[in-house]
Amino acid sequence: TCRGLGNTTGTCRGLDNTTGTYRGLDNTTGTYRGLDNTTGTCWGLGNTTGTCRGLGNTTGTYRGLGNTTGICRGLGNTTGTCRGLDNTTRTYRGLDNTTGTRRGLDNTTGTRRGLDNTTGTRRGLEYLALNVYVALCYYKLDYYDVSQEVLQVYLQQFPDSAIAINLKACNHFRLYNGKAAESELRSLMDDVAEAYELIKDLEPAVPQEYILKGVVNATMGQEKGSRSIDTMRSLGP
């Protein structure tokens, strides 16, 4: 134990202490409050490993700048969590975050509310169509209320979609009655061409589908004056 200079081993309050605990400079191993601490805990600058509140800390936790790994609130943090700029990985509120979660710009992967998000979860029009497919799956599973809830997200953006309106009418028929379904179909009743496009590739599996396809084909055939459309051959065996 000493209070001076050049102490290699022990505890002192001076300079050039290689091992031990002191409050000085150039402490390689131990705990102190100074500069250039490579390992341990310090409250200074140039701390490579440990916990400090300063600058140039490569590994650990501190509040400063240039922290490569750990948690900081500053700039130039490559890995960890911080509230600053140029954070490549993890979570922060800043700019140029490549991976993680943030509210900013140019986020390539993750979750955010911004622009140019290529992968992850966001509120974009490109994925709204998935609600129709998911709603149809729930309808096939007899979860009509869930189907309607999922479908409504799409209908809020595209209220004139014939496919979505038709599925909504089907849900109302299952959940309520025929009159409720008919009220939803009023906007589509005169659009025979759209009904034909929707039903022409359907392979009927239940009596209701056979009836539906037969009625649509017959109506379309009468409007077009074509016998090939309203024949029962299009209904399958």
N, C-alpha and C positions, 0 to 999 in steps of 0.2 A: 504494500500500500504506500503510495507517495503522492505528493502534490507538487509535481515538477514536470521536467521535460524528459523525453527519451525513455520512458518506462515501457519495456516490451511486454511484461507479464504482470498482472495484478490489477489493482484499482487505484486510479489517480485522477486528479483534475488538472490535466495539462495537455501537452502536445505529443503527437507521434506514438500514441498508445496502440500497440498492435492487438493485444488481447486483454479483455477485461471490461471494466465499466468506468467511464469517465465523461467529463463534459469538455470536449476539446475538438481538435481537428484531426483528419486522417485516421480515424478509428476504423480498422478493417473488420474486426469482429467484436461484438458486444453491443451495449446500449449506451447511447449518449445523446446529447442535444448539440449537434454540430454539423459539420460539412463532410462530404465524401465518405459517408458511412456505407460500406458495401453490404454488410449483413447486420441485421438487428433492427432496432427501433430508434428513430431519431426524429427531430423536429428541425430539419434543415434542408440542405440542397444536395443533389447528386447521390441520393440514396438508391442503391440498385435493388436491394431486397429488403423487405420488411414493411413497416408502417411509418409514414411520416407525413407531415404537412409542408410540402415544399415543391421544388421543381426538379425535373429530370429523374423522377422515380420510375424505374423500369418495371418493377414487380411489387405489388403490395397495394395499400390503400392510402390515398392522400388527397388533399385538395390543392391541386396545382396544375401545372402544364406539362405536356410531354409524357404523360403516363402511358406506357405501352400496354401493360396488363394490370387489371385490378379495377378499382372504382375511383373515379375522380370527378371533379366538377371543373373542367377546364377545356383546353384546346388540344388537338392532336392526339386524342386517345384512340389507339387502334383497336384494342380489345378490352371489354369490360362494360361498365355502365357509367355514363356521365351525362351531363347536360351541357353540351358544347358543340364543337364543329369537328368534321372529319372523323367521326366515330364509325369504323368499318363494321364492327360486329357488336351486337347486343342492343340495348335499349337506350335511347336518348331522344331529346327534342332538339334537333338541329338540322343540318343540311348534309347532303352527300352520304347518307347512310345506305350501305349496300345491303346489309343483312340485319334483320331485327324488326323492331316495331317503332314507329315514330310518326309524327305529324309533320311532314315536310315535303321535299321535292326529290325526284330522281331515286326513289327507293325501288330497287330491282326485286328484292325478295322480302316477304314479310307481310305485316298487316299495317295499314296506315290509311289516313284520309288525305290523299293528295293526287299527284299526277304521275303518269308513266309507270304505274306499278305493273310489272309483268307477271309476277307469280305471287300467289298468296290470296288473301281475302280482302276485297275492297268493294265499294259500292260502285259498280260499273254496269253499264247497260249490256255489256257482252254476256254477262252471266245470268241475266234475268230470265232468259229462255229456259234455263235449267229448272226454274220453278214450275214450269208447265209439265216437264217430264217427271219431276218428283211428284207433283200433284196427281198426274195420271197413274203413277205407281201406287200411291196411296188409295186412289179410287179402285184400282184392281184388287187391292187388299181389303176392300170394304171399309176403309177409314175415311168416310166421306167428309166428316167435319174437318179432319186434318188436311185432307186434300183441298178443301175450300179455303182454308186459312193460308196454305202455301200458294195457291193459285191467285189469291187476292193481291199478293205482292206484284205479280206480273200485270194484273188488270189495272192497277193504279197507274202504270206507265203506258199501257196499251189497251185502253178500254174498248177498242173496236176490233180486237182480235177475234176472228171467227172461231178458231180452235179453242181459245180460252173461254169464250162465251158458251160454246157448246158443252165444254166440260163443266162449267158452272151450272148450266141447266141440268146436266146429268146428276150432279151432286144434290141439287135442290129436289130433283125427282126422288132420289133415294132418301133424303133427309126429311122431306115434307110430303109433297104430293104432285100430281100431274099439272095442276093449275099453277103451282109455284114454278115448275120447270117451263111451262108455256109462256109465262110472263117474262122469263129471261130470254126466250127465243124469238120474241117479237121482232127484234132488229134483224134477224136472220131468215125470217119466214119467206121472204120474197127473193132471197138470194139462192136460187136453185143451183147455179153454177158452182158457187162456193161449197154447197152441201155435197155436190157430186165429186168435187176435187177431194173433199175430206173422206168420202166413203168409198171411192172407186177401188182403192187397193185393199179394202178391208176383207179379210177372210172370215165370214160369219162362223161363230162357234155356239151361239145360243139363239133361241127363237127370236128374241128381241132384235138381234143383229140381222137375222134374215129378213125380218119384216122391214126394218129400217132401210136396208140396202135395196129391197124390192121397191119400196115407195119412192125412194130417191131416184132410182133408175127409171121407173115408170114415168115420174114427173119430168125428168130430164128428156126422156124419149119423146114425150108429147110436145114439149116446147121446141125441140129440134126437128120434130117430124121424122124421127129415125126409129125404125123397128129394131135395130141392132142394139140399142141402148137398153130398152125396156124389156128385153127377153129374159127369161129365167136362166139362160145359159150363163149370164154374168154372176149369178148367185152361187155357182158351184154345184156339186152333186147333192 
